[in-house]
Amino acid sequence: MSTSPDASATALSLIAQDMSEVDRIIHDRLSSGVPLVGQVSHYIIAAGGKRLRPALLLLMSKAIGFEGPQRHPMAAVVEFIHTATLLHDDVVDESTLRRGRPTANQSFGNPASVLVGDFLYSRAFQMMVKLDRMAVMAILADATNTIAAGEVLQLMNLRDPDTTEERYFEVIYRKTARLFEAGGDHHRWCAQPCGEVAVVEVAAAEAIVAELKTVPTDITVTVAPSAAVPTGIKVAWLACELPSCTEVGEDWPAIAEALGW
């Protein structure tokens, strides 16, 4: 399903104005009257990102001919949910860098990051309620619950050398692919009959899920007493990186000893 940079740029140019409107809504809806909420929210939003999830939603809307005004707040809702997961992820993973700069938890502390993540989740659901569409609530409530369960599943894989590819893929589906899938699920909530094109749309969303599972497996891990942490592997967690499922094998005791476990 890979596409060239030119093809991606062409696709995004089709929704450039729509994305500008989504950005406006995002910044407008970050307002809460609580200064710290605004500081943390704007900090992580301003860090950039590809906005792939709202872009997919808008491209799917265009593909099925849905031009209703609801598509813009819906795209913002998906981005808010994604951003909330980033705030929580960085706390759980004890991350210090994201997109080349200190994480929100590094800059503002864990409590602020967790609580602002909660604010973004609740703001997303406030926005969904305003759309007055039960199907929207059902799709994204289910997706959000799946994401949270994926976080717990990743936690269960903590320092587990027996983590299988099947468990790895399950985490990827729950934590990452499910929200893409929800963003493409227009046939259940668009304002007009979608007909057979809905089948194409679902197939496209499923293809994205499959693409997210396609990661390199030919990475060899070599551990020596003085070795640095292997690039591309969360050795501190050794939970959900595919190389740790496929390549570590007999090196696990050496890794554990090197990390002082």
C-alpha positions, 0 to 999 in steps of 0.5 A: 500500500506504499505511496510515493511522496508526490502521490501523498502530497497530491492527496493532501493538497485535495484537503488543504483548506479542510485541514486549515479549518480543522486546525482552527477548530483544534486551537479554538477547542483547546480553550478551558479557562485553566492556564495549565491546560492551555499550556500543555495542550498547545505545547504538544499540538505545536510540536507538529505531527503529520495529522494523518488521522484527520487527513484520512477522515477528510479524504474518506469524506471526499471519496464518498462525496460527503461535504457536510460541515460535521467532517471538520469537528469530527476530524478534530475529535480524532486528533484530540483522541490521538493527542490524549494517547500521546500524553498518556503514552509518554508518561507510561513509557517514561519518555523524555523526547517526542518529535525532537523536543522534550515531552510534555511530561518532561516539561510539565510533569507527569500529573499535568500530562495525565490530567491534560490527556484526560481533558482532551479525551473529555473535550473530544466527547463533548464535541461528539455530543454536539454533533448529536449522532449516536453512531459517532459516539458508538464508533469513537467510544469503542475505538477509545476503549480499544486504545486504552485496553491496548495500553494495558496489553502493552503493559502486560508485555513488559519485560516479557521475552516470550512476547509473540508476534501475535501479541505484538500485532494485537497491541499495534492494532489496538493502540494505533490501527483502531483509530485509523479504522474509526476515522475511515468508518464514515459509512455508519455516520455520514449524512447521506446514503453511501451505497457500494462505495462504503465497501471500498472505504472499509476495504481501504481502512482495513488495508491501512490496518494491514500496512501498520503491521508491516514492519521490518523483521530482519534486525539482528540484536547483538548484546555485549557487556559494553553494548549501547541500547540497540537502535529501534528497540525499547529495551527498557520495556522490551514489550512491543517492538517486533525485533524483541519478539523475533530476534532477541531469543537467547540474548535475553539473559544478557540484555536483562543482566546489562540492564540490571534486572 
